[in-house]
Amino acid sequence: MAMKDILNRMLNHEELTREETKNIILGITKSEFPEEQITALLTGLQMRGVTVDELLGFRDGILETGVPAILDCDRYIDVVGTGGDRKNTFNISTTSCFVIAGAGYKVAKHGNFAATSVSGASNVIKNHGVEFTDDLDKLNRSMDEANIVYLHAQLFAKAMKFVGPIRKALQFPTVFNLLGPLVNPSQPQCQLLGVANLDQMRLYNQVYQKIVIDYAIVNSIDGYDEISLTGDFKVSTNDYEKIFSPSDLGFRIAKPDELKGGATELEAKEIFDAVIENRALDAQKNIVLANAAFGIQVMEKGKKSIEECIDIARESIDSGAALSTFKKFVALNS
């Protein structure tokens, strides 16, 4: 279908099918559409709001045109946030991944350089000397020996480079901001996702039910796209939907300043190191424990209580297992 017809349908408030949005991605990667038409499409979708099938179609297209990461592992998790909360927190999801891996679970972390914060997952990983790779032998060795692989998005999602300049020029979020958590090239069976608002939580709930994975979606009511412990937070999983208070998990309420990621990438790296090395502020450690615990609960298919999962995460840090895992990961990937 021609983009002109797609745009006319959108002007008539019609929804697109999953196949149609997949074909849009295929067309974009073949340079079939002028930038003006892609800009109009992204603007229209953002004003109207994307549907579940439209989002899944974009996902299908990105995965089909990208580089797959086929891992020799039956069950592993990704911990990721949608971003865009503009809170400039430290690398909570990335740190949580190494705590989960240190506890003996398999992790395939998908990430990129920072968009709205000082340091994204790729920034903090690269600043430890890690070299990004799409070499399957190296990735599988890292998973086998260190329980974790890092998948730098730019090596895998080839379609994204075609819309990069348009996204930058628009200077507002588009459907592609929602796709990051859904296009992990290894297609993990488990995911812990942090979202910035409850509308996103409802959208991803429906998406996950259609792609059939084990998941937990978290949102801090005060706008963080992770469990911030700055107040109440909501968790939605395959099995339950519940609002928690920090005290429910045995933690005190954190202050926003205690979550800050610093003013530079090196400051962000130092906070990451402090948590992994068990010398961080209590609030920083607690936030990572909370996020890692809900990830562990997903991996356990909800069969362990959140209190048990917090204990597992705490042991990973306190015993030095998380640090040992991280050192092994860096050695394998540098």
Salt bridges, closest charged atoms under 4 A:
GLU14 OE1 - ARG9 NE 3.13
GLU20 OE2 - ARG9 NH1 2.52
ASP53 OD1 - LYS210 NZ 2.88
GLU54 OE2 - ARG48 NH2 2.74
ASP60 OD2 - ARG18 NE 2.63
GLU64 OE1 - LYS22 NZ 2.77
GLU145 OE2 - ARG141 NE 2.97
ASP199 OD1 - ARG202 NH2 2.25
ASP214 OD2 - ARG75 NH2 2.81
ASP214 OD2 - LYS301 NZ 3.00
GLU241 OE2 - LYS234 NZ 3.17
GLU258 OE2 - ARG252 NH2 2.73
GLU270 OE2 - ARG279 NH1 2.76
ASP273 OD1 - HIS128 NE2 2.59
ASP273 OD2 - LYS269 NZ 3.26
GLU277 OE1 - ARG279 NE 2.70
ASP318 OD1 - LYS285 NZ 2.63
